[in-house]
Amino acid sequence: MPSRSDIKLYLSIRWKLILSIILPLIIITAVVMGFTLTRIFEFASVSIREQELGELNLYAQGIGAEFEGLSQIATTTANILSLDDDVTGEELYDILASNVENNPLVYGAAVAWEPFAWNDDTRLFSPYVFEDGDSLSAIDIGAESYDYTDGNWEWYSGVLEQGQAIWTEPYFDEGAGNVLMTTFSAPIFRDGAFAGVTTVDVRLDALNEDAALQFSDENFMILSQSGHFITHYNPDLVMNSTIQDQVAMQNNPEFSTAVERMLAGEFGVSEVNDMFLNGGMVEGESWLFYTPVNATGWILSSTLPRSQLTSELWSLMSMAIYGLALMIVLIIALTLYVSSRLSRPIKTLSAAVSDVARGKLDTSIEKIYSMDELGRLSVGFNRMLKNLKKQVEIQSQQTAARQMVEKELQVARETQQALLPSEFPPFPERREFQLHAVSKAARHVAGDFFDFFLINPHTLVFVIADVSGKGMSAALVMAVTRTIVRNLAENGKTPARILAETNELLRESHGGSAFVTILLGIYNTNSGRIMYANGGHSPPLLVDRHGNARSVGEATGTIVGMLENQEYANAEMRLLPGETLLLFTDGITEARSPGGEFYGEGRIRAFLEANHGKSAEALCDTLEKEICDFQKMNLADDLTILALRRIGSRMTRVLEELFKGKKSE
């Protein structure tokens, strides 16, 4: 019989294997792979930066080459006019028309003569040919628009002062082209004296469109020599702000230093931490890339958060880590297998366990007399069998009780369903709109709900909500919330007032322990006007007659039932004939496939664009089926969908479009 001290010092085979093989292997592998992956990440990050900067520089060279080619048009024209004194006015217009017609990037071309340089009877003569829809138009700027010699027009005065060709700052050419453009001006010299300029105008909106396609998600911008935004990922800043304004606004020394390098014409990338980007603060490091356009003196720049550029790299590293983890798991499994082979007495215990698994609870382990783990395990196993018999009896009783609870939950679910509208179509006599809704619970009892009812012949109230939590408690809160909302709505209160009073009533009854996201709307069936309030609920999607889906109905207040004395605002939207408003809970966007992928709003938009012509009922049913199939019927959260579609005749749609056009004017 071993003493107590011998038992304390005993070390099992399993722990010997773990300490001598598995644990050192895990430590060594983790250190080596950690060092290797760190170096790979650093090298790959540098490569990504160089690639991004190279692409930006290549695009800058492309712009430079295009603008260099455009400048040759004006330079060639200036050389011709410098040598040929006999060009007639008609020939001059023909040359300019050819410059515009043969070059798609050229919006207009002009020749502007010095006072009385054209002839002694004409002070100013400046023929200008430009695009006018699908044809060309021509005017005389000097006679019909403005005095270009008054010193206010850089395309003329800049060349006169410098005596050489220039690209102007972007400007709006009022009275001539009436468009935002930049101009290349080349001087005309006759007998060694300045005689005028030739110009080509390049529309900058075409440059904006091309940049938007090339750098759609890279916060791209083009700066003029003075720092004005020619192209910007926020169109409101184009020609309305400068990079210097952004420096003053951000008050970020790293950003300020980067801008100084940009305006100095340098080529490179700067690291900027915690900068404002695209309307919000981007925490952490962002990479600011910049390169000059030598032909025009402009600067191209793009800004991307480092996390965005390295996200794919992180994914690859994660895969490598998962592979390493799998290898370690396999080694552990192999070690356990070897240990089982070394511990043959365990087979005796295994046979006994198999008997128990077949239901032979009178099995017992005998003929194992050792005092090691196997001996102690055999004693414990025999005791366990006795306890197991007792547990089987207890389990049978618990199973019967659980079945009774499940039956009660089913009854509760049926009761809850009775509270929701179940007759569809709900208003078959109404032809001016369609309304349908579906709700599916993740458990027997859900926390989602929807409701709708008419408070007068032309006013429809609709509501969709998501109660926190699941099961019976969420269902009770749902029933209370529905009753409160109905009572308040039928008293003629506004959506904002309904949410505010519902918030206080829920807080009084639940003390802030339960909260609800609610979107409530009051729809005028004649005009299509919707007054709504959104208490922290997912914004709905509006689908127009062409299938274009956009998000509307942003939150006008916080969630309902948590904080006291909350204010909610009313907001309005308008549903045009043929348009559909789709409301849903987060069980739609946050639905997960078995692989862990979210369904997301992008898939909802694609679904609506593909099915926009369907009725409200077909739209709800098809979307519900798609979400259930996406999750393989294993719902992680309740899902609720409500669709409101306005129906109108062809004449109604024409009148609506006419009204909409006049309003925009």
C-alpha positions as CSV (number, residue, x, y, z in Angstrom):
1,M,0.0,0.0,0.0
2,P,1.7,3.3,-1.1
3,S,2.0,6.0,1.4
4,R,0.3,9.4,1.1
5,S,3.6,11.0,0.1
6,D,4.0,8.4,-2.8
7,I,0.6,9.3,-4.1
8,K,1.4,13.0,-4.1
9,L,4.5,12.4,-6.1
10,Y,2.9,10.2,-8.7
11,L,2.8,11.6,-12.2
12,S,0.5,10.0,-14.7
13,I,1.5,9.0,-18.2
14,R,-0.9,11.5,-19.7
15,W,0.7,14.4,-17.9
16,K,4.2,13.1,-18.8
17,L,3.2,13.1,-22.5
18,I,1.7,16.6,-22.2
19,L,4.6,18.1,-20.4
20,S,7.3,16.4,-22.4
21,I,5.8,16.7,-26.0
22,I,2.8,18.8,-26.4
23,L,3.5,21.8,-24.2
24,P,7.1,22.4,-25.5
25,L,5.8,22.0,-29.0
26,I,3.1,24.5,-28.6
27,I,5.5,27.1,-27.0
28,I,8.2,26.6,-29.6
29,T,5.8,26.7,-32.5
30,A,4.0,29.8,-31.1
31,V,7.3,31.7,-30.7
32,V,8.7,30.7,-34.2
33,M,5.4,31.4,-36.0
34,G,4.8,34.6,-34.1
35,F,8.2,35.9,-35.2
36,T,7.8,34.7,-38.7
37,L,4.3,36.1,-39.2
38,T,5.3,39.4,-37.7
39,R,8.1,39.8,-40.3
40,I,5.9,38.6,-43.1
41,F,3.2,41.2,-42.1
42,E,5.8,44.0,-42.0
43,F,7.2,43.1,-45.4
44,A,3.7,42.7,-46.9
45,S,2.6,46.1,-45.5
46,V,5.5,47.8,-47.2
47,S,4.7,46.0,-50.4
48,I,1.1,47.1,-50.2
49,R,2.1,50.7,-49.6
50,E,4.5,50.6,-52.6
51,Q,1.8,49.0,-54.8
52,E,-0.8,51.6,-53.8
53,L,1.6,54.5,-54.4
54,G,2.7,53.0,-57.7
55,E,-1.0,52.8,-58.9
56,L,-1.6,56.4,-57.9
57,N,1.6,57.5,-59.7
58,L,0.6,55.6,-62.8
59,Y,-2.8,57.3,-62.8
60,A,-1.0,60.7,-62.4
61,Q,1.2,59.9,-65.3
62,G,-1.9,59.0,-67.4
63,I,-3.5,62.3,-66.5
64,G,-0.2,64.1,-67.2
65,A,0.0,62.5,-70.6
66,E,-3.5,63.3,-71.5
67,F,-3.1,67.0,-70.5
68,E,0.2,67.2,-72.2
69,G,-1.5,66.0,-75.4
70,L,-4.2,68.6,-74.9
71,S,-1.7,71.3,-74.4
72,Q,-0.1,70.5,-77.8
73,I,-3.4,71.3,-79.5
74,A,-3.2,74.9,-78.3
75,T,0.5,75.1,-78.8
76,T,0.2,73.9,-82.4
77,T,-2.6,76.4,-83.1
78,A,-0.5,79.2,-81.6
79,N,2.5,78.3,-83.8
80,I,0.3,78.3,-86.9
81,L,-1.3,81.7,-86.2
82,S,2.1,83.1,-85.3
83,L,3.4,82.3,-88.8
84,D,0.3,82.8,-90.9
85,D,-1.0,86.5,-91.0
86,D,-3.6,85.8,-93.6
87,V,-6.0,83.5,-91.7
88,T,-9.6,84.7,-92.1
89,G,-12.2,84.7,-89.4
90,E,-14.0,81.8,-91.1
91,E,-10.8,79.8,-91.2
92,L,-10.2,80.6,-87.6
93,Y,-13.6,79.2,-86.5
94,D,-12.9,76.1,-88.7
95,I,-9.6,75.5,-86.9
96,L,-11.2,75.8,-83.5
97,A,-14.1,73.5,-84.5
98,S,-11.6,70.9,-85.6
99,N,-9.7,71.2,-82.3
100,V,-13.0,70.4,-80.4
101,E,-14.4,67.8,-82.7
102,N,-11.2,65.7,-82.9
103,N,-10.5,65.7,-79.2
104,P,-13.2,64.2,-76.9
105,L,-11.6,65.6,-73.8
106,V,-11.7,69.2,-75.2
107,Y,-14.9,71.1,-74.3
108,G,-14.0,74.3,-76.1
109,A,-11.2,76.1,-77.9
110,A,-10.6,79.8,-78.4
111,V,-8.3,82.4,-79.8
112,A,-8.2,85.8,-78.0
113,W,-6.4,88.6,-79.8
114,E,-4.8,91.7,-78.3
115,P,-6.9,94.9,-78.7
116,F,-6.9,95.8,-82.5
117,A,-4.5,93.0,-83.2
118,W,-7.1,91.3,-85.5
119,N,-7.9,94.4,-87.5
120,D,-7.9,98.2,-86.9
121,D,-11.7,98.3,-86.7
122,T,-12.2,95.7,-84.0
123,R,-10.9,96.3,-80.5
124,L,-11.5,92.7,-79.1
125,F,-11.9,89.6,-81.2
126,S,-12.0,86.2,-79.5
127,P,-13.8,83.4,-81.5
128,Y,-14.8,80.5,-79.2
129,V,-16.1,77.1,-80.3
130,F,-17.6,74.8,-77.6
131,E,-19.8,71.8,-77.2
132,D,-23.5,72.5,-77.0
133,G,-25.3,69.2,-76.5
134,D,-24.7,67.0,-79.6
135,S,-23.5,69.9,-81.7
136,L,-21.0,72.8,-81.6
137,S,-21.7,76.4,-80.9
138,A,-19.6,79.5,-81.5
139,I,-19.5,82.9,-79.9
140,D,-17.2,85.9,-79.9
141,I,-16.2,86.2,-76.2
142,G,-14.9,89.8,-76.7
143,A,-18.2,90.9,-78.3
144,E,-20.8,88.8,-76.6
145,S,-19.5,87.9,-73.1
146,Y,-16.8,89.9,-71.3
147,D,-13.6,91.9,-71.7
148,Y,-10.9,89.3,-71.3
149,T,-8.2,92.0,-71.2
150,D,-9.4,93.5,-67.9
151,G,-6.9,91.4,-65.9
152,N,-9.5,89.2,-64.2
153,W,-9.0,86.2,-66.5
154,E,-6.0,84.1,-65.8
155,W,-6.1,82.3,-69.1
156,Y,-5.3,85.6,-70.8
157,S,-3.6,87.8,-68.3
158,G,-1.4,85.0,-67.0
159,V,0.1,84.3,-70.4
160,L,0.5,88.1,-71.1
161,E,2.4,88.6,-67.8
162,Q,4.5,85.5,-67.9
163,G,5.1,85.4,-71.7
164,Q,4.7,81.6,-71.7
165,A,2.0,78.9,-71.9
166,I,0.2,78.1,-68.6
167,W,-2.5,75.8,-67.1
168,T,-5.0,78.0,-65.2
169,E,-6.5,77.4,-61.9
170,P,-9.9,75.7,-62.3
171,Y,-12.7,78.2,-62.8
172,F,-16.3,78.7,-63.8
173,D,-16.3,80.4,-67.2
174,E,-19.4,82.5,-67.0
175,G,-20.7,84.0,-70.3
176,A,-18.7,81.6,-72.5
177,G,-18.7,77.9,-71.8
178,N,-20.7,78.4,-68.5
179,V,-19.0,75.2,-67.1
180,L,-16.3,74.4,-64.6
181,M,-13.1,73.9,-66.5
182,T,-9.4,74.4,-66.6
183,T,-7.7,76.1,-69.5
184,F,-4.4,75.7,-71.2
185,S,-3.3,79.0,-72.9
186,A,-0.4,79.3,-75.3
187,P,0.9,82.8,-76.5
188,I,0.8,84.0,-80.1
189,F,3.8,86.1,-81.2
190,R,4.0,88.1,-84.4
191,D,7.1,90.0,-85.3
192,G,8.4,89.3,-81.8
193,A,5.4,91.0,-80.1
194,F,2.6,89.4,-78.0
195,A,-0.5,89.2,-80.2
196,G,-2.9,87.0,-78.3
197,V,-3.4,83.5,-77.0
198,T,-4.9,80.2,-78.1
199,T,-6.7,78.0,-75.5
200,V,-8.3,74.6,-75.0
201,D,-10.8,74.1,-72.2
202,V,-11.1,70.8,-70.4
203,R,-14.2,70.0,-68.5
204,L,-13.4,68.9,-65.0
205,D,-16.6,66.9,-64.4
206,A,-15.3,64.3,-66.8
207,L,-12.2,64.1,-64.7
208,N,-14.3,63.7,-61.5
209,E,-16.3,60.8,-63.1
210,D,-13.2,59.0,-64.2
211,A,-11.5,59.4,-60.8
212,A,-14.7,58.1,-59.0
213,L,-14.5,55.0,-61.1
214,Q,-10.8,54.4,-60.7
215,F,-10.7,55.1,-56.9
216,S,-14.3,54.4,-55.8
217,D,-13.4,53.4,-52.2
218,E,-10.0,55.1,-51.7
219,N,-11.0,58.7,-50.6
220,F,-9.4,60.1,-53.7
221,M,-8.8,63.8,-54.4
222,I,-7.0,66.1,-56.9
223,L,-5.6,69.4,-55.8
224,S,-4.8,72.4,-57.9
225,Q,-1.5,74.3,-57.4
226,S,-3.2,76.6,-54.9
227,G,-4.7,73.7,-52.9
228,H,-8.3,73.9,-54.3
229,F,-10.1,70.6,-54.6
230,I,-10.6,69.8,-58.2
231,T,-11.8,66.3,-57.4
232,H,-12.8,65.1,-53.9
233,Y,-14.6,62.0,-52.4
234,N,-17.0,64.6,-50.9
235,P,-18.4,66.4,-54.0
236,D,-19.6,69.3,-51.8
237,L,-15.9,70.4,-51.3
238,V,-15.1,70.6,-55.0
239,M,-14.0,74.2,-55.7
240,N,-15.7,75.2,-52.4
241,S,-12.8,74.4,-50.1
242,T,-9.0,74.0,-50.0
243,I,-6.6,71.5,-48.5
244,Q,-5.5,74.4,-46.2
245,D,-9.0,74.7,-44.9
246,Q,-8.9,71.0,-44.0
247,V,-5.6,71.4,-42.2
248,A,-7.0,74.2,-40.1
249,M,-10.1,72.1,-39.3
250,Q,-8.3,68.9,-38.3
251,N,-5.6,70.6,-36.2
252,N,-3.4,67.5,-36.7
253,P,0.3,68.1,-36.9
254,E,1.0,64.9,-38.8
255,F,-1.7,65.8,-41.4
256,S,-0.3,69.3,-41.6
257,T,3.2,68.0,-42.4
258,A,1.9,65.6,-45.0
259,V,0.0,68.5,-46.7
260,E,3.2,70.6,-46.8
261,R,5.0,67.8,-48.6
262,M,2.1,67.4,-51.0
263,L,2.0,71.1,-51.9
264,A,5.8,71.1,-52.3
265,G,5.4,68.6,-55.2
266,E,6.8,65.6,-53.4
267,F,6.0,62.0,-54.2
268,G,5.4,59.6,-51.3
269,V,3.2,58.4,-48.4
270,S,2.7,59.8,-44.9
271,E,1.4,58.1,-41.8
272,V,-1.4,60.1,-40.1
273,N,-3.0,59.0,-36.8
274,D,-6.6,59.8,-35.7
275,M,-7.6,61.9,-38.7
276,F,-11.0,63.0,-39.9
277,L,-11.9,61.1,-43.0
278,N,-15.2,61.0,-45.0
279,G,-17.2,62.7,-42.3
280,G,-15.9,60.9,-39.2
281,M,-12.8,60.2,-37.0
282,V,-10.7,57.3,-38.1
283,E,-8.9,56.0,-35.1
284,G,-5.5,54.5,-35.5
285,E,-3.1,54.9,-38.4
286,S,-4.1,56.0,-41.9
287,W,-1.9,56.2,-45.0
288,L,-1.9,59.4,-47.1
289,F,-0.5,58.8,-50.6
290,Y,0.4,61.7,-52.9
291,T,2.1,62.3,-56.2
292,P,2.3,65.4,-58.5
293,V,1.0,65.7,-62.0
294,N,4.0,67.4,-63.7
295,A,2.1,68.6,-66.8
296,T,-0.4,70.8,-64.8
297,G,1.2,71.2,-61.4
298,W,-1.7,69.4,-59.7
299,I,-1.4,66.9,-56.9
300,L,-3.2,63.5,-56.7
301,S,-3.8,62.0,-53.3
302,S,-5.7,59.1,-51.8
303,T,-6.2,58.3,-48.1
304,L,-6.9,54.9,-46.7
305,P,-7.0,53.5,-43.1
306,R,-4.2,51.0,-42.6
307,S,-6.7,48.5,-41.3
308,Q,-8.6,48.6,-44.7
309,L,-5.5,48.0,-46.7
310,T,-4.2,45.2,-44.5
311,S,-7.5,43.5,-43.9
312,E,-6.9,40.8,-46.6
313,L,-3.4,40.3,-45.2
314,W,-4.9,39.8,-41.7
315,S,-7.3,37.2,-43.2
316,L,-4.4,35.3,-44.7
317,M,-2.5,35.4,-41.4
318,S,-5.6,34.1,-39.7
319,M,-5.7,31.2,-42.1
320,A,-2.1,30.4,-41.3
321,I,-2.8,30.5,-37.5
322,Y,-5.8,28.3,-38.0
323,G,-3.6,25.8,-40.0
324,L,-1.1,25.9,-37.1
325,A,-3.8,25.3,-34.6
326,L,-5.1,22.3,-36.6
327,M,-1.6,20.9,-36.8
328,I,-1.3,21.1,-33.0
329,V,-4.7,19.5,-32.6
330,L,-3.6,16.6,-34.8
331,I,-0.4,16.2,-32.7
332,I,-2.4,16.2,-29.5
333,A,-4.8,13.6,-31.0
334,L,-1.8,11.4,-32.0
335,T,-0.3,11.7,-28.6
336,L,-3.5,10.7,-27.0
337,Y,-3.7,7.7,-29.3
338,V,-0.2,6.6,-28.4
339,S,-0.9,7.0,-24.7
340,S,-4.0,4.8,-25.1
341,R,-2.0,2.1,-26.7
342,L,0.5,2.3,-23.8
343,S,-2.3,2.0,-21.3
344,R,-3.8,-1.3,-22.3
345,P,-5.6,-1.8,-18.9
346,I,-7.9,1.0,-20.0
347,K,-9.5,-1.5,-22.4
348,T,-11.0,-3.2,-19.5
349,L,-12.6,0.0,-18.4
350,S,-13.6,0.8,-22.0
351,A,-15.5,-2.5,-22.2
352,A,-17.4,-1.7,-19.1
353,V,-18.3,1.7,-20.4
354,S,-19.6,0.1,-23.6
355,D,-21.8,-2.1,-21.5
356,V,-23.2,0.9,-19.7
357,A,-23.7,2.6,-23.0
358,R,-25.9,-0.3,-24.2
359,G,-28.0,0.1,-21.1
360,K,-26.5,-2.5,-18.7
361,L,-26.4,-0.4,-15.6
362,D,-25.7,-3.5,-13.4
363,T,-22.1,-3.6,-14.9
364,S,-19.2,-3.3,-12.5
365,I,-15.4,-3.2,-12.9
366,E,-13.4,-6.0,-11.2
367,K,-9.9,-7.4,-11.2
368,I,-8.2,-4.0,-11.2
369,Y,-6.3,-3.7,-8.0
370,S,-3.7,-1.0,-8.8
371,M,-3.7,2.2,-6.8
372,D,-2.9,4.4,-9.8
373,E,-5.4,6.3,-11.9
374,L,-7.0,3.1,-13.2
375,G,-7.5,1.7,-9.8
376,R,-9.1,4.9,-8.5
377,L,-11.1,5.2,-11.7
378,S,-12.6,1.7,-11.3
379,V,-13.7,2.5,-7.8
380,G,-15.2,5.8,-9.0
381,F,-16.8,4.1,-11.9
382,N,-18.7,1.7,-9.7
383,R,-19.9,4.5,-7.5
384,M,-20.9,6.4,-10.6
385,L,-23.1,3.6,-11.8
386,K,-25.1,3.7,-8.6
387,N,-25.5,7.4,-8.9
388,L,-26.4,7.0,-12.6
389,K,-29.3,4.8,-11.8
390,K,-30.6,7.5,-9.5
391,Q,-30.0,10.2,-12.2
392,V,-31.9,8.2,-14.8
393,E,-35.0,8.3,-12.6
394,I,-34.5,12.0,-12.0
395,Q,-34.0,12.7,-15.7
396,S,-37.2,10.9,-16.6
397,Q,-39.1,13.2,-14.2
398,Q,-37.3,16.3,-15.5
399,T,-38.1,15.3,-19.1
400,A,-41.8,15.0,-18.3
401,A,-41.7,18.4,-16.6
402,R,-39.9,20.0,-19.6
403,Q,-42.4,18.6,-22.0
404,M,-45.1,20.3,-20.0
405,V,-43.2,23.6,-20.1
406,E,-42.8,23.3,-23.8
407,K,-46.5,22.7,-24.2
408,E,-47.2,25.8,-22.2
409,L,-44.7,27.8,-24.4
410,Q,-46.5,26.6,-27.5
411,V,-49.8,27.9,-26.0
412,A,-48.1,31.2,-25.3
413,R,-46.9,31.4,-28.8
414,E,-50.4,30.8,-30.2
415,T,-51.7,33.4,-27.9
416,Q,-49.0,35.9,-29.0
417,Q,-49.8,35.2,-32.7
418,A,-53.4,36.0,-32.0
419,L,-52.3,39.5,-31.0
420,L,-50.6,40.1,-34.4
421,P,-52.7,40.9,-37.5
422,S,-53.3,37.6,-39.3
423,E,-55.8,38.3,-42.1
424,F,-54.2,39.2,-45.4
425,P,-54.8,41.2,-47.4
426,P,-55.9,43.3,-44.4
427,F,-57.9,45.8,-46.4
428,P,-59.0,44.0,-49.6
429,E,-61.3,46.9,-50.6
430,R,-58.5,49.4,-50.7
431,R,-56.9,49.5,-54.1
432,E,-54.5,52.5,-53.6
433,F,-52.0,50.5,-51.5
434,Q,-50.8,47.0,-50.7
435,L,-49.8,45.9,-47.2
436,H,-48.3,42.6,-46.0
437,A,-46.2,41.4,-43.1
438,V,-44.7,38.2,-41.8
439,S,-43.1,37.3,-38.5
440,K,-41.1,34.2,-37.6
441,A,-39.8,33.5,-34.1
442,A,-36.3,32.1,-33.3
443,R,-37.9,30.3,-30.3
444,H,-41.4,29.4,-29.4
445,V,-42.1,32.9,-28.2
446,A,-40.7,36.0,-30.0
447,G,-39.9,39.5,-29.0
448,D,-40.5,41.0,-32.5
449,F,-43.9,42.4,-33.5
450,F,-45.7,44.4,-36.1
451,D,-49.1,46.1,-36.2
452,F,-51.2,48.2,-38.5
453,F,-54.7,49.7,-38.4
454,L,-56.7,52.5,-39.9
455,I,-57.7,55.4,-37.6
456,N,-59.8,57.0,-40.4
457,P,-60.6,56.1,-44.0
458,H,-57.4,57.8,-45.3
459,T,-54.9,57.4,-42.4
460,L,-53.0,54.1,-41.8
461,V,-50.9,53.6,-38.7
462,F,-48.1,50.9,-39.1
463,V,-45.5,49.9,-36.6
464,I,-42.6,47.4,-36.4
465,A,-40.6,46.7,-33.2
466,D,-37.9,44.5,-31.7
467,V,-38.0,43.8,-28.0
468,S,-34.7,43.1,-26.2
469,G,-34.2,39.5,-25.2
470,K,-36.1,36.3,-26.3
471,G,-38.7,33.9,-25.0
472,M,-41.6,34.5,-22.6
473,S,-40.3,37.8,-21.0
474,A,-39.8,39.4,-24.4
475,A,-43.3,38.3,-25.5
476,L,-44.8,39.9,-22.4
477,V,-43.0,43.2,-23.1
478,M,-44.2,43.0,-26.7
479,A,-47.8,42.6,-25.7
480,V,-47.6,45.5,-23.3
481,T,-45.9,47.7,-25.9
482,R,-48.4,46.8,-28.6
483,T,-51.3,47.8,-26.3
484,I,-49.7,51.1,-25.4
485,V,-49.0,52.1,-29.0
486,R,-52.5,51.2,-30.2
487,N,-54.1,53.2,-27.4
488,L,-52.0,56.3,-28.0
489,A,-52.3,56.1,-31.8
490,E,-56.1,55.9,-31.7
491,N,-56.1,59.0,-29.6
492,G,-54.6,61.0,-32.5
493,K,-51.1,61.6,-31.2
494,T,-48.1,62.1,-33.4
495,P,-45.5,59.4,-33.9
496,A,-42.9,61.3,-31.7
497,R,-45.4,61.8,-28.9
498,I,-46.5,58.1,-29.1
499,L,-42.8,57.0,-28.7
500,A,-42.2,59.4,-25.9
501,E,-45.2,58.3,-23.8
502,T,-44.5,54.6,-24.6
503,N,-41.0,55.2,-23.3
504,E,-42.2,56.5,-20.0
505,L,-44.9,53.8,-19.5
506,L,-42.5,51.0,-20.2
507,R,-40.0,52.5,-17.7
508,E,-42.7,52.7,-15.1
509,S,-43.7,49.1,-15.6
510,H,-40.3,47.5,-16.1
511,G,-37.9,49.9,-14.5
512,G,-35.6,50.1,-17.6
513,S,-34.8,46.4,-17.6
514,A,-36.5,45.9,-20.9
515,F,-36.3,48.1,-24.0
516,V,-37.7,48.2,-27.5
517,T,-36.6,49.5,-30.9
518,I,-39.7,50.9,-32.6
519,L,-40.4,52.5,-36.0
520,L,-43.9,53.9,-36.2
521,G,-45.4,55.7,-39.2
522,I,-48.7,57.4,-40.1
523,Y,-49.4,57.0,-43.8
524,N,-51.8,59.2,-45.7
525,T,-53.3,56.9,-48.4
526,N,-54.3,59.8,-50.7
527,S,-51.0,61.8,-50.8
528,G,-48.5,59.0,-50.0
529,R,-47.1,61.2,-47.2
530,I,-45.6,59.4,-44.2
531,M,-45.0,61.0,-40.8
532,Y,-42.8,58.7,-38.7
533,A,-40.6,58.5,-35.7
534,N,-37.8,56.0,-35.3
535,G,-36.7,54.9,-31.8
536,G,-33.4,53.2,-32.5
537,H,-34.8,50.8,-35.1
538,S,-33.1,49.6,-38.2
539,P,-33.8,52.1,-41.1
540,P,-36.2,50.8,-43.7
541,L,-35.5,50.6,-47.4
542,L,-37.4,52.5,-50.1
543,V,-37.6,50.8,-53.5
544,D,-38.6,53.0,-56.4
545,R,-40.4,51.9,-59.6
546,H,-37.1,51.2,-61.3
547,G,-35.9,48.8,-58.5
548,N,-33.4,51.2,-57.0
549,A,-33.3,50.7,-53.2
550,R,-32.1,53.3,-50.7
551,S,-32.1,53.6,-46.9
552,V,-34.6,56.0,-45.4
553,G,-36.2,56.7,-42.0
554,E,-33.0,57.1,-39.9
555,A,-33.5,57.1,-36.1
556,T,-35.1,60.3,-34.7
557,G,-34.6,59.2,-31.1
558,T,-33.0,56.5,-28.9
559,I,-34.4,53.1,-28.0
560,V,-37.7,53.1,-26.1
561,G,-38.1,52.0,-22.5
562,M,-34.5,52.4,-21.2
563,L,-33.9,56.1,-20.4
564,E,-36.3,58.5,-18.9
565,N,-37.6,61.8,-20.3
566,Q,-36.5,61.0,-23.8
567,E,-37.4,63.3,-26.7
568,Y,-38.3,62.0,-30.2
569,A,-38.6,63.9,-33.4
570,N,-41.2,63.5,-36.1
571,A,-39.8,63.1,-39.7
572,E,-41.5,62.8,-43.0
573,M,-41.1,61.0,-46.3
574,R,-43.3,60.5,-49.4
575,L,-44.2,57.2,-51.1
576,L,-44.7,57.7,-54.8
577,P,-47.0,55.4,-56.9
578,G,-45.2,52.1,-57.6
579,E,-42.7,52.6,-54.7
580,T,-42.4,50.1,-51.8
581,L,-41.3,50.7,-48.2
582,L,-39.8,47.7,-46.6
583,L,-39.5,47.6,-42.8
584,F,-37.6,44.8,-41.0
585,T,-35.9,43.8,-37.7
586,D,-32.3,43.0,-37.2
587,G,-33.1,39.4,-37.6
588,I,-32.8,40.0,-41.3
589,T,-29.5,41.9,-41.6
590,E,-27.8,39.9,-38.9
591,A,-29.0,36.5,-40.1
592,R,-25.9,34.2,-40.3
593,S,-25.2,31.4,-42.6
594,P,-23.7,28.1,-41.2
595,G,-20.3,29.5,-42.2
596,G,-20.8,32.6,-40.0
597,E,-21.4,35.1,-42.9
598,F,-23.9,37.9,-42.2
599,Y,-26.8,38.3,-44.7
600,G,-26.3,42.1,-44.5
601,E,-28.1,45.1,-46.0
602,G,-26.2,44.7,-49.3
603,R,-28.0,41.4,-49.9
604,I,-31.3,43.0,-49.0
605,R,-30.8,45.7,-51.6
606,A,-29.8,43.2,-54.2
607,F,-32.9,41.2,-53.4
608,L,-35.2,44.2,-53.6
609,E,-33.7,45.3,-57.0
610,A,-34.3,41.8,-58.3
611,N,-37.9,41.5,-57.0
612,H,-39.1,45.1,-56.9
613,G,-42.0,44.3,-59.3
614,K,-43.6,41.8,-57.0
615,S,-46.6,42.6,-54.8
616,A,-46.1,43.3,-51.1
617,E,-47.2,39.8,-50.1
618,A,-44.9,38.1,-52.6
619,L,-42.0,40.4,-51.6
620,C,-42.4,39.5,-47.9
621,D,-42.9,35.7,-48.5
622,T,-40.0,35.5,-50.9
623,L,-37.6,37.4,-48.5
624,E,-38.7,35.3,-45.6
625,K,-37.9,32.1,-47.5
626,E,-34.5,33.4,-48.6
627,I,-33.5,34.3,-45.0
628,C,-34.6,30.9,-43.7
629,D,-32.7,29.1,-46.5
630,F,-29.7,31.3,-45.9
631,Q,-29.6,30.2,-42.2
632,K,-30.6,26.6,-43.1
633,M,-33.7,27.1,-41.0
634,N,-31.6,27.5,-37.9
635,L,-32.8,31.0,-36.9
636,A,-30.5,32.9,-34.5
637,D,-32.9,35.7,-34.0
638,D,-36.6,36.5,-34.6
639,L,-37.3,37.9,-38.1
640,T,-40.1,40.3,-39.0
641,I,-40.9,42.0,-42.3
642,L,-43.5,44.5,-43.2
643,A,-44.0,45.9,-46.8
644,L,-46.1,48.9,-47.8
645,R,-46.6,49.5,-51.5
646,R,-48.4,52.5,-53.0
647,I,-50.4,51.7,-56.0
648,G,-51.2,54.3,-58.6
649,S,-52.5,54.6,-62.2
650,R,-50.2,55.6,-65.0
651,M,-51.7,59.1,-65.0
652,T,-51.1,59.4,-61.2
653,R,-47.4,58.5,-61.7
654,V,-47.0,61.1,-64.5
655,L,-48.5,63.8,-62.3
656,E,-46.3,62.7,-59.4
657,E,-43.2,62.9,-61.6
658,L,-44.2,66.3,-62.9
659,F,-44.8,67.6,-59.3
660,K,-41.4,66.2,-58.2
661,G,-39.7,67.9,-61.1
662,K,-41.2,71.3,-60.4
663,K,-40.4,70.9,-56.7
664,S,-36.7,70.3,-57.5
665,E,-36.6,73.4,-59.7
